[in-house]
């Protein structure tokens, strides 16, 4: 069969969710994936690998127990790059097997090869074996994801200078590392390697990092990184990266330099759209290879062609990409669907974790909303003390007029899990009273919600 109801290019979170949703609607679906196995960037080089390496690093280093046993505590004395890869490969194989089973169970056709448009309804696929086949479809979904931005002035070599994909094949753990780019990916890897006792320098041309995070949370996070010995070089533009002997040198405007054994360049990603021949179907990508879409329907400028996931830009989360894929498939196939809530949780898997949902304090101020703040330190909870946690905080913002929760922000152990309590209350338009009047399991880190709510309750005059 060469004609399908929906043809999906890419099998990452948005592509696979769109394909499976379409199959459940009893439509014919073809997924074209140029990688050797399904899963896309999320499974092979992005979300799953980085989080697996993080968990491996924290487990083998004994990081979570150092609050009790001191900074010299180790579960494994000599941690190697092989230790990180061993767990990574086991995890990836499991993820891929689950995805392949889902496609097979839902009767989704998969073709491995590189797809390109010939016209608005035709895609040509060049297979790994050199075979070229042509397919037509009523609707298309572009879910090709992104790839690392690799500027010419950075001498990538896979041994001392890496991008965020190549870092997964790190030959050995370095003594020192410079990370260029203080976005989500750069911050995650910088803090992970720092937890492995690698001397890390975080480099960012802007004066700040993670600007979308609440300022108090970011201050707490930054203090923790500095306390662990991470150096930060912000507000300085990199002019050159070069190999020096067995190491590397980064040069800044003004002549200042940073030397390290290895360099990770993680300053941005670009959409993987260059090979799609977009001109043939009437689409144009921006300077970063991204496509613009209607945020409600995920339609591109060509109505029967949809795009979702990282290729359309912010927020570039696996979680939101999955929902985008499902919504796009339902709309394309004229099936009932709903729009996602205004607020979704954002998780940064750094060490420690950061997670946020709703408005930051600055956004509340910019909207001239009268508000109050409630704060809890994770060390204030009994569970935090049992776990040896000595940092981290939970912050909530409440409207003085309606008492509704406006935003919830967490930094610390388990932040990406804890945030869903705040997410549920926020999207259900819950108030401060929910946290004050309800009982939380004891001892748990979730008790921090109660502590923060009572803090705000007292600031707002309590029962009065």
C-alpha positions as CSV (number, residue, x, y, z in Angstrom):
1,X,0.0,0.0,0.0
2,X,1.5,3.4,-1.0
3,X,-1.3,5.7,0.2
4,X,-2.0,6.4,3.9
5,X,-4.5,8.5,5.9
6,X,-1.5,9.9,7.9
7,X,2.2,9.8,7.1
8,X,4.4,10.7,10.0
9,X,8.1,11.7,9.6
10,X,9.9,11.0,12.8
11,X,9.2,8.6,15.7
12,X,10.0,10.7,18.7
13,X,7.4,11.6,21.4
14,X,5.1,13.7,19.1
15,X,5.5,11.4,16.1
16,X,4.7,8.1,17.9
17,X,1.8,9.6,19.9
18,X,0.3,11.0,16.6
19,X,0.8,7.6,14.8
20,X,-0.7,5.6,17.6
21,X,-3.7,8.0,18.1
22,X,-4.4,7.8,14.4
23,X,-4.2,4.0,14.5
24,X,-6.7,3.9,17.4
25,X,-9.0,5.9,15.1
26,X,-8.8,3.0,12.6
27,X,-6.8,5.0,10.1
28,X,-3.9,3.8,8.1
29,X,-0.6,5.2,9.3
30,X,3.0,5.1,8.1
31,X,5.9,6.2,10.3
32,X,9.2,7.1,8.5
33,X,12.2,7.0,10.7
34,X,15.7,7.6,9.5
35,X,17.4,6.2,12.6
36,X,18.4,2.6,13.0
37,X,15.6,2.1,15.6
38,X,12.5,4.0,16.6
39,X,12.4,6.5,19.4
40,X,13.8,9.7,17.9
41,X,16.1,12.1,19.7
42,X,14.1,11.6,23.0
43,X,15.1,8.0,23.3
44,X,18.5,7.9,21.6
45,X,20.3,11.1,22.5
46,X,18.0,13.4,24.5
47,X,15.5,12.9,27.3
48,X,16.0,9.2,28.2
49,X,19.8,9.1,27.9
50,X,20.5,12.3,29.9
51,X,18.2,11.2,32.7
52,X,19.6,7.7,32.8
53,X,23.2,9.1,33.1
54,X,22.0,11.4,35.8
55,X,20.4,8.6,37.8
56,X,23.5,6.4,37.3
57,X,25.8,9.2,38.4
58,X,23.8,9.9,41.6
59,X,23.6,6.2,42.5
60,X,27.2,5.2,41.9
61,X,28.6,8.4,43.5
62,X,26.4,8.1,46.6
63,X,25.4,11.6,46.1
64,X,22.0,11.3,47.9
65,X,23.8,10.0,51.0
66,X,26.5,12.6,51.4
67,X,24.3,14.7,53.6
68,X,24.9,12.0,56.3
69,X,28.2,10.5,55.5
70,X,30.1,13.5,54.1
71,X,31.4,14.6,50.7
72,X,34.0,11.8,50.6
73,X,31.3,9.1,50.6
74,X,31.2,6.8,47.5
75,X,29.2,3.8,46.5
76,X,31.7,2.9,43.8
77,X,35.2,4.3,44.3
78,X,36.3,4.5,40.7
79,X,33.4,5.5,38.4
80,X,34.2,5.2,34.7
81,X,32.5,6.3,31.5
82,X,31.8,2.6,30.9
83,X,29.7,2.5,34.1
84,X,27.5,5.3,32.7
85,X,27.1,3.7,29.3
86,X,26.3,0.2,30.6
87,X,23.1,1.3,32.4
88,X,22.3,3.6,29.5
89,X,22.3,0.9,26.9
90,X,20.1,-1.4,29.1
91,X,17.6,1.4,29.5
92,X,17.5,2.4,25.8
93,X,17.0,-1.2,24.7
94,X,14.0,-1.5,27.0
95,X,12.5,1.8,25.8
96,X,12.9,0.8,22.2
97,X,11.3,-2.6,22.8
98,X,8.3,-1.0,24.4
99,X,7.9,1.4,21.5
100,X,8.2,-1.3,18.8
101,X,5.6,-3.4,20.7
102,X,3.2,-0.4,20.8
103,X,3.6,0.2,17.0
104,X,3.1,-3.5,16.3
105,X,0.1,-3.9,18.6
106,X,-1.6,-0.9,17.0
107,X,-0.7,-2.0,13.5
108,X,1.3,1.1,12.7
109,X,3.6,0.6,9.6
110,X,7.2,1.6,10.1
111,X,9.7,2.3,7.3
112,X,13.4,3.0,8.0
113,X,14.8,5.6,5.7
114,X,15.1,9.3,5.1
115,X,11.9,11.0,3.8
116,X,11.7,14.1,1.6
117,X,8.7,15.9,0.0
118,X,8.2,15.7,-3.7
119,X,5.0,17.7,-3.6
120,X,2.3,18.6,-1.0
121,X,0.9,15.1,-1.0
122,X,3.9,12.9,-1.9
123,X,7.0,11.8,0.1
124,X,10.0,9.9,-1.2
125,X,11.8,7.6,1.2
126,X,15.4,6.5,0.6
127,X,15.9,3.3,2.6
128,X,19.1,2.1,4.2
129,X,19.5,-0.4,1.4
130,X,19.5,2.2,-1.3
131,X,15.9,1.4,-2.3
132,X,13.7,4.5,-3.0
133,X,10.0,4.3,-2.5
134,X,7.2,6.9,-3.0
135,X,4.2,7.3,-0.8
136,X,1.1,9.6,-0.8
137,X,-1.1,10.6,2.1
138,X,-4.1,12.7,3.0
139,X,-2.4,14.3,6.0
140,X,1.2,14.6,7.1
141,X,2.9,15.1,10.5
142,X,6.5,16.5,10.6
143,X,8.1,15.3,13.9
144,X,11.8,15.3,13.0
145,X,13.0,16.9,16.2
146,X,16.3,18.8,16.5
147,X,20.0,18.3,16.4
148,X,22.9,20.1,18.1
149,X,24.0,23.5,16.8
150,X,27.6,23.1,15.7
151,X,29.3,26.5,14.9
152,X,32.4,26.5,12.7
153,X,34.7,28.0,15.4
154,X,34.3,24.9,17.6
155,X,36.6,22.0,16.7
156,X,34.3,19.0,17.5
157,X,36.4,15.8,17.5
158,X,34.5,13.3,19.7
159,X,37.5,12.9,22.0
160,X,38.0,16.3,23.7
161,X,35.3,18.6,22.2
162,X,31.7,17.3,22.2
163,X,28.2,18.3,21.3
164,X,25.3,17.2,23.5
165,X,24.8,14.0,21.3
166,X,28.4,13.0,21.3
167,X,28.8,13.3,25.0
168,X,26.9,10.0,25.4
169,X,29.9,8.2,23.9
170,X,32.4,9.9,26.3
171,X,35.5,7.7,26.2
172,X,36.5,8.5,29.8
173,X,35.5,10.8,32.7
174,X,37.6,13.9,32.5
175,X,39.3,15.7,35.5
176,X,37.8,19.0,34.3
177,X,35.2,20.1,31.8
178,X,34.0,23.4,30.4
179,X,30.3,23.5,29.4
180,X,29.4,26.2,26.9
181,X,25.7,27.1,27.1
182,X,23.7,27.6,30.3
183,X,20.4,26.5,28.8
184,X,18.5,23.4,30.1
185,X,20.8,20.9,28.4
186,X,24.1,22.7,29.4
187,X,22.9,23.1,33.0
188,X,21.8,19.5,33.3
189,X,25.1,18.0,32.1
190,X,27.2,20.6,34.0
191,X,25.5,19.7,37.3
192,X,25.6,15.9,36.6
193,X,29.4,15.9,35.9
194,X,29.9,18.2,38.9
195,X,28.2,15.5,41.0
196,X,30.8,13.0,39.7
197,X,33.5,15.3,41.1
198,X,34.5,16.6,37.7
199,X,35.8,20.2,38.0
200,X,33.2,22.1,35.9
201,X,33.2,25.6,34.4
202,X,29.8,26.7,33.1
203,X,30.1,29.4,30.3
204,X,27.3,31.6,29.1
205,X,27.5,34.8,27.0
206,X,24.4,36.2,28.7
207,X,24.5,37.5,32.2
208,X,21.9,35.0,33.4
209,X,20.7,31.4,32.9
210,X,17.3,29.8,32.8
211,X,15.4,33.1,32.7
212,X,12.0,31.5,32.7
213,X,12.6,30.1,36.2
214,X,11.4,32.0,39.3
215,X,14.2,34.2,40.6
216,X,14.2,32.8,44.2
217,X,14.4,29.2,42.9
218,X,17.2,30.2,40.5
219,X,19.1,32.0,43.3
220,X,18.9,28.9,45.5
221,X,20.0,26.6,42.7
222,X,22.9,28.9,41.8
223,X,24.1,29.1,45.4
224,X,24.1,25.3,45.6
225,X,26.2,25.0,42.4
226,X,28.7,27.6,43.6
227,X,28.9,25.9,47.0
228,X,29.8,22.6,45.3
229,X,32.7,24.3,43.5
230,X,31.3,24.9,40.1
231,X,32.8,28.0,38.4
232,X,30.5,30.2,36.3
233,X,31.7,32.5,33.6
234,X,28.6,34.6,32.6
235,X,28.4,37.7,30.4
236,X,31.4,36.8,28.3
237,X,31.3,36.0,24.7
238,X,33.3,33.0,23.4
239,X,35.6,34.0,20.5
240,X,37.5,30.7,20.0
241,X,37.7,27.1,21.2
242,X,41.0,25.3,20.5
243,X,42.9,22.2,21.4
244,X,46.0,22.7,23.6
245,X,48.0,19.6,24.2
246,X,45.9,17.0,26.0
247,X,43.2,19.6,26.8
248,X,41.2,22.5,25.4
249,X,41.2,26.3,25.7
250,X,38.2,28.6,25.5
251,X,39.0,32.3,24.7
252,X,36.7,35.2,25.5
253,X,36.4,38.7,24.3
254,X,39.0,40.7,26.2
255,X,41.5,37.9,26.2
256,X,40.4,35.9,29.3
257,X,40.7,32.1,28.9
258,X,39.4,28.9,30.5
259,X,41.3,25.7,30.2
260,X,39.9,22.2,30.7
261,X,40.5,18.7,29.7
262,X,37.2,18.5,27.8
263,X,34.6,20.9,26.3
264,X,30.9,20.3,25.9
265,X,29.2,22.7,23.5
266,X,25.5,22.8,24.4
267,X,24.5,26.3,23.2
268,X,21.3,25.6,21.2
269,X,19.8,23.1,18.8
270,X,18.4,23.4,15.3
271,X,15.4,21.7,13.7
272,X,16.3,18.6,11.6
273,X,14.4,19.9,8.5
274,X,17.3,20.5,6.1
275,X,16.7,17.2,4.2
276,X,12.9,17.4,4.0
277,X,12.9,19.5,0.8
278,X,10.3,21.8,2.3
279,X,10.1,24.0,-0.7
280,X,8.3,21.2,-2.6
281,X,5.4,21.2,-0.1
282,X,5.2,25.0,0.3
283,X,6.9,25.3,3.7
284,X,9.8,27.4,4.9
285,X,11.8,26.8,8.1
286,X,13.3,29.7,10.1
287,X,17.0,30.3,10.6
288,X,17.1,27.6,13.3
289,X,15.3,25.1,11.1
290,X,12.0,25.3,13.0
291,X,8.5,25.4,11.7
292,X,5.7,27.7,12.7
293,X,2.3,26.3,13.5
294,X,-1.1,27.2,14.8
295,X,-0.6,26.5,18.5
296,X,-4.2,25.2,18.9
297,X,-4.3,22.8,15.9
298,X,-0.5,22.3,15.2
299,X,-1.2,23.0,11.5
300,X,1.5,24.6,9.4
301,X,0.9,27.1,6.7
302,X,-0.1,24.2,4.5
303,X,-3.3,23.0,6.3
304,X,-3.0,19.3,5.8
305,X,0.6,19.3,7.0
306,X,1.1,19.3,10.8
307,X,4.2,19.7,12.9
308,X,4.9,19.0,16.6
309,X,7.6,18.5,19.1
310,X,11.0,20.2,19.3
311,X,10.9,21.2,15.6
312,X,8.3,23.9,16.4
313,X,10.3,25.3,19.3
314,X,9.4,26.1,22.9
315,X,8.7,24.4,25.2
316,X,10.6,21.5,23.6
317,X,9.6,19.0,26.3
318,X,8.9,15.3,25.7
319,X,5.7,15.6,27.8
320,X,4.3,18.5,25.8
321,X,5.4,17.0,22.5
322,X,3.3,13.8,23.3
323,X,0.2,15.9,23.8
324,X,0.9,18.0,20.7
325,X,1.2,14.8,18.6
326,X,-2.1,13.5,19.9
327,X,-3.9,16.8,19.4
328,X,-2.6,17.1,15.9
329,X,-3.7,13.6,14.9
330,X,-7.2,14.1,16.3
331,X,-7.5,17.4,14.5
332,X,-6.1,16.1,11.2
333,X,-8.5,13.1,11.3
334,X,-11.5,15.2,12.5
335,X,-11.8,13.4,15.8
336,X,-12.9,15.1,19.1
337,X,-10.1,16.5,21.1
338,X,-9.4,19.1,23.8
339,X,-6.9,21.8,24.2
340,X,-4.3,21.3,26.9
341,X,-4.5,23.5,30.1
342,X,-2.8,26.9,30.0
343,X,-0.2,25.7,32.5
344,X,2.0,22.7,32.2
345,X,4.9,21.5,34.4
346,X,8.4,22.2,33.3
347,X,11.1,19.8,34.6
348,X,14.9,20.4,34.5
349,X,16.8,17.2,35.5
350,X,19.8,19.0,36.9
351,X,21.4,18.2,40.2
352,X,19.3,19.2,42.1
353,X,16.2,19.1,40.1
354,X,14.1,22.1,39.2
355,X,10.4,22.0,38.3
356,X,7.9,24.8,37.9
357,X,4.2,25.3,36.9
358,X,2.2,28.5,36.6
359,X,3.4,32.1,36.9
360,X,6.7,33.2,38.4
361,X,6.7,36.0,40.9
362,X,7.8,38.5,38.3
363,X,5.0,37.5,36.0
364,X,2.5,38.0,38.8
365,X,3.9,41.4,39.5
366,X,3.9,42.3,35.8
367,X,0.1,41.5,35.7
368,X,-0.5,43.7,38.8
369,X,-2.0,40.9,40.7
370,X,-2.1,41.3,44.5
371,X,-0.4,38.2,45.9
372,X,1.3,36.5,48.8
373,X,4.2,34.0,48.9
374,X,4.5,30.8,50.9
375,X,7.9,29.1,51.2
376,X,9.1,25.8,52.6
377,X,12.7,24.4,52.9
378,X,12.9,20.7,52.1
379,X,15.1,20.3,55.2
380,X,12.2,21.5,57.3
381,X,10.3,18.3,56.5
382,X,10.9,15.1,58.6
383,X,11.4,13.1,55.4
384,X,14.0,15.6,54.3
385,X,15.9,15.2,57.5
386,X,15.7,11.4,57.2
387,X,17.1,11.6,53.7
388,X,19.9,13.9,54.7
389,X,18.6,16.8,52.5
390,X,20.2,20.1,53.5
391,X,19.0,22.2,50.5
392,X,16.1,22.8,48.2
393,X,12.9,24.8,48.6
394,X,9.2,24.9,47.5
395,X,7.6,28.2,46.7
396,X,3.9,28.9,46.0
397,X,2.2,32.1,45.0
398,X,-1.4,32.9,45.9
399,X,-3.9,35.6,44.9
400,X,-4.9,37.8,47.8
401,X,-8.2,38.4,46.2
402,X,-9.3,34.9,45.3
403,X,-6.8,32.8,47.4
404,X,-6.2,30.8,44.2
405,X,-2.8,29.2,43.5
406,X,-1.0,31.2,40.9
407,X,2.3,29.4,40.6
408,X,4.3,26.6,42.2
409,X,8.1,26.3,42.0
410,X,10.5,23.7,43.4
411,X,14.2,23.1,43.5
412,X,15.6,20.0,45.2
413,X,15.3,16.3,45.4
414,X,12.2,14.9,43.7
415,X,11.1,18.3,42.3
416,X,9.9,16.9,39.0
417,X,7.7,14.4,40.9
418,X,6.4,16.8,43.6
419,X,5.3,19.4,41.1
420,X,2.3,17.5,39.9
421,X,0.4,18.2,43.2
422,X,0.8,21.9,42.5
423,X,-0.1,21.3,38.8
424,X,-3.4,19.6,39.7
425,X,-4.5,22.3,42.2
426,X,-3.5,25.1,39.8
427,X,-5.4,23.7,36.7
428,X,-8.4,22.8,38.9
429,X,-8.4,26.5,40.1
430,X,-7.8,25.4,43.7
431,X,-7.0,27.7,46.5
432,X,-4.7,28.0,49.5
433,X,-7.4,26.3,51.6
434,X,-6.8,23.0,49.9
435,X,-3.3,22.8,51.2
436,X,-4.2,24.1,54.7
437,X,-7.2,21.9,55.2
438,X,-6.0,18.6,53.7
439,X,-3.7,15.9,55.2
440,X,-0.5,14.9,53.6
441,X,1.3,11.6,54.2
442,X,3.9,11.9,57.0
443,X,6.8,11.8,56.6
444,X,7.1,12.8,53.0
445,X,8.7,15.6,51.0
446,X,5.1,16.5,49.8
447,X,4.6,17.8,53.4
448,X,6.5,20.9,52.1
449,X,3.2,21.9,50.4
450,X,1.5,22.1,53.8
451,X,4.4,24.1,55.3
452,X,4.5,26.6,52.4
453,X,0.7,27.0,52.5
454,X,0.7,27.7,56.2
455,X,3.5,30.2,55.7
456,X,1.4,32.0,53.2
457,X,-1.7,31.6,55.4
458,X,0.0,33.3,58.3
459,X,1.2,36.1,56.0
460,X,-2.3,36.6,54.8
461,X,-3.7,37.1,58.3
462,X,-4.6,33.5,59.0
463,X,-8.3,32.8,59.7
464,X,-9.0,36.5,59.5
